[in-house]
Amino acid sequence: MNGPAFATTLFGLAMALAPGAAGAADLKVLAGGGLTVPLKEIGPAFERASGHKVEFVFAGTPELIKLATSGKPFDLAVVPVDVFKNADAKAKFVAGPTTDIARVGYGVAVKAGARKPDIGTPDKLKQALLNAQSVALLPESAAGAYVMSVFARLGIAEAMKAKIKPQTTTGAIPAAVAKGDAELGVFLTNVLTAPGVELAGPFPGDLQSELVFTSAVAADSKQADAAKALLEYLKTPEATAVLKAKGITPG
């Protein structure tokens, strides 16, 4: 982007974020659980910059679809792209393309100080999973569904069933590993970058993928301008710096 265009963008954003521009709004935002940590930091920064208030509702993909289609009001979603693959959920947003906010890959974590298994090839990952006594993940999520699909691709879906320690929130995955309740954590790498655990490595080769988090304004939002301002703020250098610091690739 050239200088004048960039300046125009910044000017437009500044006007959108001006606290007195359209009055303070209370925004309800549906958000993927994998973005819990960075959005809890970005949200207050946006509130200070804009004067608006933000309430994030974090959940896995199946629950996000239920929330989007429940009829209860919300203003914006920053969710796994899988949410928009559901026709009923997609219909609850303003028509048009969504805006990609972040993407992150998958990996395996162990308790801090524990021996890290070699997962450098698909066969080695398969063996590490079969050797593990237990594995923590969040099955009821887009990321969890992908992990389960990798188990299937490796031919160990049936063998892994008894090993899975299902968690109800993303933060509970590394916590279970840190406490010794699960030997491995298998999920998004940013979620596995947490106190008490260490990343053994990313998924190898073509088993690796990226979960894309995308955003759109709710069709029935009564605070659409403020919601658009938050969406724009998520693309600012301040917000993207937070994402990068948390192990997430912006955009």
Order of alpha helices (4+ residues) and beta strands (2+ residues): alpha-beta-alpha-beta-alpha-beta-alpha-beta-beta-alpha-beta-alpha-alpha-beta-alpha-beta-beta-beta-alpha-alpha-beta
